Amino acid sequence: MPPVSPARRANPPGPTVLFRPECVASMLEARGTVAGRLTQPDTGAFVPGMAYAIRIHRHGGPDCLVREEVSVSEPGPGEARVRQRAIGVNFIDIYQRTGLYPLALPAVLGQEAAGVVEAVGSGVTEIAVGDRVAYAGLTGGYTDVRTLPAERLVKLPMGIDDEIAAAIMLKGMTAEYLLRRTHRVSPGEAIVFHAAAGGVGQIACQWARALGATVIGTVGSPEKLDVARRHGCDHVLLTDASLPARVRELTGGAGADVVYDSVGRDTFEASLDCLRPRGLLVSFGNASGPVPAFLPLVLTTKGSLFLTRPSLVHYVAARADLVASAEALFAVIRAGHVRIDVGRRFPLAEAARAHAELESRRTTGPTILLP
């Protein structure tokens, strides 16, 4: 495998190639040629102790993100060092950057990535050196090399390349628990999924359709209507004042069985009004801001509704649940039920630009960073 130039990695010309285990050594050598990497010039080998990362020292806008040299510990018992190939960008990164979900500072953002295991500590049995792995839910992903708990790493199967893995772990396992565990979507049900053209939405809508549901997706602009239609939605609506009436029209007056809402403040009232009596609102994000305080009596007056505010962390806390969730996700992708289209790629050093694009809701599909 020939060396990959920095420009080509930052702006890949087309679909990525599946990294086979036998190619790992060549890839590591190629990555050592990237300008600014702290590597041995002749071998590309990792220099123990250092890496480059995107950190924040205060909460605020995208300008808070700065590229810095950081220390990387050698793997201790139960740990692994991973050279990262692709990193996912998610709204939780923005929530943490702004302070909505405050972090101890300074902090490296990022919740998901994929890469190759370079070293393992004692007692590690889940993975081995050379394995292609991915993870989600471990803050600190905006870096080229990191050490983390081996039990939180999931092996990548053939057919799932590094960029796809980085784009799906957090978003795809979120879709998995929403559709299969928070509410088990069944054939014949009608669901509403907000932000259907986004990273979670594209995966979840395709998956829900494969489960036999009627999928009503919503989007924030006309430009995103066709994206949502191509990714599993039977019907696509704009998130305007007519939304509840349109949903009831599409469901014969009954309303939706469940509404999945990651937008938050701007859609909360409409989401409640889209539901049938005893329907469920799953509020799992705050893209437009937190939902304001309300009286629980509202749930009664609108039809004895149910409301839940779940988080992925509680659905994959046990390794068995983590692996089962990831394997279910890999299975629907490999079976062709869910197609992943990476929306935007940015060099890791341009994380601030990636945040600005995502925060403005100008992106469709997953956004990734390339170290």
C-alpha positions in Angstrom: 0.0 0.0 0.0 1.7 3.3 -1.1 2.1 6.2 1.3 -0.9 8.5 1.6 -0.1 12.2 1.1 -1.4 14.7 3.7 -3.6 16.4 1.1 -5.2 13.2 0.1 -6.0 12.2 3.7 -7.5 15.6 4.4 -9.6 15.6 1.3 -10.1 12.0 0.2 -11.3 11.8 -3.5 -13.8 9.0 -3.0 -14.9 6.1 -0.9 -12.4 4.8 1.6 -10.8 1.5 1.3 -11.4 -1.2 3.9 -8.2 -1.5 6.0 -7.3 -5.2 6.1 -5.1 -6.4 9.1 -2.2 -7.2 6.8 -2.2 -3.5 5.7 -1.7 -2.1 9.2 2.1 -1.9 9.1 2.0 -0.1 5.8 -0.6 2.4 7.0 1.3 3.2 10.2 4.4 3.9 8.1 2.4 6.1 5.8 0.9 8.1 8.6 4.4 8.9 9.9 4.9 11.1 6.8 2.3 13.6 7.9 3.8 17.1 8.5 3.8 18.0 12.2 3.3 14.5 13.5 5.6 13.6 16.4 7.1 10.5 14.8 10.4 9.0 13.9 11.1 10.2 10.4 12.4 6.9 9.1 9.8 4.5 10.6 6.7 6.5 11.5 6.8 4.9 15.0 5.0 6.5 17.9 7.2 8.6 20.2 5.9 7.6 23.6 4.2 10.4 25.6 3.0 12.9 23.0 0.2 13.4 20.5 -1.7 16.3 18.9 -5.2 17.1 20.1 -8.0 19.7 19.9 -8.6 21.1 23.3 -10.8 23.8 25.0 -9.6 25.9 28.0 -12.9 27.7 28.3 -16.5 27.2 27.3 -17.8 29.2 24.4 -17.9 29.3 20.6 -15.9 27.3 18.0 -13.0 29.7 18.5 -12.4 27.9 21.9 -11.0 24.9 20.0 -7.2 25.0 19.8 -4.7 22.5 18.5 -2.1 21.5 21.1 0.5 18.9 21.9 -0.7 16.7 24.7 0.7 13.8 26.7 -0.3 10.2 26.0 0.2 7.6 28.6 1.5 4.1 27.9 -1.2 1.5 28.3 -1.6 0.3 31.9 -3.5 -2.8 33.0 -6.7 -3.2 31.1 -5.8 -0.3 28.7 -4.9 0.0 25.0 -3.2 2.7 22.9 -5.0 3.4 19.6 -3.8 5.4 16.6 -6.9 7.0 15.4 -7.9 7.0 11.7 -11.2 8.9 11.8 -13.1 10.8 14.5 -16.9 11.5 14.6 -18.3 14.9 15.3 -21.6 15.1 17.3 -23.9 17.6 18.9 -22.8 16.4 22.3 -19.3 17.8 21.4 -21.0 21.2 20.9 -23.0 20.9 24.2 -19.7 20.2 26.0 -17.9 23.0 24.2 -20.6 25.6 25.1 -20.9 24.4 28.7 -24.4 23.1 28.4 -22.8 19.8 29.5 -19.8 21.3 31.4 -16.5 19.6 31.5 -13.5 20.0 33.8 -11.1 22.2 31.8 -8.9 22.0 29.9 -10.6 19.2 28.0 -10.2 17.3 24.7 -13.6 17.0 23.1 -14.9 14.1 21.0 -16.9 11.0 21.8 -16.2 8.5 19.0 -13.5 7.3 16.7 -12.0 4.4 14.8 -8.4 3.3 14.5 -5.7 0.6 15.0 -4.5 -0.8 18.3 -0.8 -0.1 18.7 -0.2 -1.4 22.2 -2.1 -3.1 25.1 -1.5 -3.3 28.8 -1.5 -6.4 31.0 -4.7 -8.3 31.4 -6.2 -7.2 28.1 -8.1 -10.0 26.4 -10.8 -8.2 24.4 -8.5 -6.9 21.7 -5.0 -7.3 20.4 -2.3 -5.2 18.7 -3.2 -4.7 15.0 -6.9 -5.0 15.6 -9.2 -2.4 13.9 -11.4 -1.0 16.6 -13.9 1.7 17.3 -15.6 3.2 20.4 -18.2 5.7 21.5 -19.0 7.6 24.6 -15.4 8.2 25.8 -14.7 11.9 25.9 -11.3 12.9 24.5 -11.5 11.7 20.9 -10.2 14.8 19.1 -6.6 13.5 18.9 -4.4 11.4 16.7 -3.3 8.9 19.4 -4.9 8.1 22.8 -4.9 5.5 25.5 -8.2 4.2 26.8 -10.0 1.3 28.5 -9.8 -1.8 26.3 -13.2 -3.1 27.5 -14.8 -0.1 25.8 -13.3 -0.9 22.4 -15.3 -2.9 19.8 -13.6 -4.8 17.0 -14.6 -3.8 13.5 -15.8 -6.5 11.1 -15.0 -6.8 7.4 -17.2 -4.4 5.5 -17.1 -1.6 8.0 -14.2 0.8 7.1 -12.7 3.3 9.5 -14.5 6.4 8.2 -17.9 4.6 8.4 -17.1 3.3 11.9 -16.2 6.8 13.1 -19.4 8.1 11.6 -21.7 5.5 13.1 -20.6 4.4 16.6 -22.3 7.1 18.7 -25.1 7.9 16.2 -25.8 4.3 15.2 -25.8 2.9 18.7 -28.1 5.8 19.7 -30.4 4.7 16.8 -30.2 1.1 18.1 -31.3 1.8 21.6 -34.0 4.3 20.5 -35.6 1.9 18.1 -35.0 -1.4 19.9 -35.0 -0.6 23.6 -36.4 2.8 24.6 -39.4 1.9 22.4 -39.4 -1.3 20.4 -40.6 -0.2 17.0 -43.0 -2.7 15.5 -44.5 -3.3 12.0 -47.4 -1.0 11.3 -46.5 1.7 13.8 -46.2 5.3 12.8 -43.2 7.2 14.1 -42.0 10.8 13.8 -38.3 11.4 13.7 -37.1 15.0 13.9 -33.8 16.0 12.1 -34.3 13.1 9.7 -31.5 14.3 7.4 -29.0 14.4 10.2 -26.5 11.8 11.3 -28.7 9.9 13.8 -31.8 10.6 11.7 -30.4 9.0 8.5 -29.5 5.8 10.3 -32.7 5.6 12.5 -35.1 6.3 9.7 -33.7 3.6 7.4 -33.6 1.1 10.4 -37.2 1.9 11.4 -38.4 1.4 7.9 -36.6 -2.0 7.8 -38.5 -2.8 11.1 -41.8 -2.2 9.3 -42.8 1.2 10.6 -44.3 4.1 8.7 -41.6 6.7 9.0 -42.5 10.4 9.1 -39.3 12.5 9.0 -39.0 16.2 9.7 -36.3 18.5 8.4 -35.5 22.2 9.0 -35.2 23.4 5.4 -36.5 22.5 1.9 -32.9 21.5 0.9 -33.0 18.6 3.2 -36.3 17.1 2.1 -34.8 14.9 -0.6 -31.9 13.7 1.7 -34.5 12.4 4.2 -36.5 10.7 1.5 -33.5 8.9 0.3 -32.7 7.6 3.8 -35.8 5.7 4.8 -38.6 8.3 5.3 -42.0 7.4 3.8 -43.1 11.0 4.3 -41.0 14.2 4.9 -42.3 17.3 6.5 -40.9 20.7 7.4 -40.8 21.6 11.1 -43.3 24.4 10.9 -46.6 25.3 12.6 -48.5 22.8 10.4 -46.5 19.8 11.5 -49.0 18.3 14.1 -51.9 18.6 11.6 -49.9 17.1 8.8 -48.9 14.1 11.0 -52.5 13.5 12.0 -53.5 13.7 8.4 -50.9 11.1 7.5 -52.0 8.8 10.3 -55.8 8.9 9.6 -56.3 11.3 12.6 -54.8 9.0 15.1 -51.4 10.6 15.7 -47.9 8.9 15.9 -47.1 6.1 18.3 -43.8 7.6 19.1 -41.9 10.8 18.4 -38.1 10.9 18.5 -36.9 14.5 19.2 -33.3 15.6 19.3 -34.1 19.2 18.4 -35.4 20.2 21.9 -36.8 23.7 22.6 -38.1 24.5 19.1 -40.0 21.3 18.5 -41.1 20.1 22.0 -44.7 21.4 21.9 -45.2 20.2 18.4 -43.8 16.8 19.2 -46.4 16.4 22.0 -49.2 17.4 19.6 -48.1 14.8 17.1 -48.7 11.9 19.4 -51.8 9.6 19.7 -53.3 9.2 23.2 -50.8 7.3 25.4 -48.1 7.9 22.8 -44.4 8.3 23.8 -42.2 11.3 23.3 -38.5 10.4 23.3 -36.5 13.6 23.9 -32.9 12.7 23.3 -31.2 16.0 22.3 -31.1 19.8 22.5 -29.9 21.0 19.0 -32.1 24.2 19.4 -31.6 24.5 23.1 -32.9 22.8 26.3 -36.6 22.2 26.7 -38.1 24.8 29.1 -39.7 23.8 32.3 -43.4 22.6 32.0 -46.1 21.2 34.2 -46.5 17.4 34.0 -50.3 18.0 33.8 -49.7 18.9 30.2 -49.1 15.2 29.5 -52.5 14.4 30.8 -54.4 17.1 28.9 -52.7 16.0 25.6 -53.8 12.3 26.0 -52.0 10.7 29.0 -48.7 10.9 27.1 -45.4 9.3 28.2 -42.1 11.3 28.1 -38.6 10.0 28.5 -35.1 11.6 28.3 -32.7 8.7 27.7 -28.9 8.7 27.2 -26.7 6.2 25.4 -24.4 5.9 28.4 -27.0 4.0 30.4 -27.8 1.6 27.5 -24.2 0.5 26.9 -22.8 0.7 30.5 -22.1 -3.1 30.6 -19.7 -4.4 28.0 -22.2 -7.1 26.9 -24.7 -4.4 26.1 -22.1 -2.3 24.3 -21.0 -5.3 22.1 -24.6 -6.3 21.4 -25.6 -2.8 20.4 -22.5 -2.4 18.1 -23.1 -5.8 16.5 -26.7 -5.1 15.8 -25.7 -1.9 14.1 -23.0 -3.6 12.0 -25.5 -6.3 11.0 -28.1 -3.9 9.6 -25.4 -2.0 7.6 -23.8 -5.2 6.2 -27.2 -6.5 5.3 -27.9 -3.4 3.3 -30.8 -2.2 5.4 -28.9 1.0 6.4 -26.7 2.9 4.0 -24.1 5.3 5.5 -23.2 8.4 3.6 -20.5 10.5 5.2 -21.6 14.1 4.8 -18.5 16.2 5.5 -14.9 15.5 6.1 -12.5 18.0 7.8 -8.9 17.7 8.9 -8.6 17.4 12.6 -6.9 20.8 12.8 -10.1 22.3 11.3 -12.4 21.1 14.1 -13.7 24.6 14.8 -15.0 24.8 11.2 -16.7 21.5 11.5 -18.4 22.7 14.7 -19.6 25.9 13.1 -21.1 23.9 10.2 -22.8 21.4 12.4 -24.1 24.0 14.9 -25.7 26.0 12.1 -27.4 22.9 10.9 -25.9 23.3 7.4 -24.7 19.7 7.4 -26.5 16.5 6.3 -25.4 13.1 7.5 -22.4 12.3 9.6 -19.4 14.7 9.9 -15.9 13.3 10.6 -12.4 14.6 11.3 -9.3 13.1 9.8 -6.1 13.1 11.9 
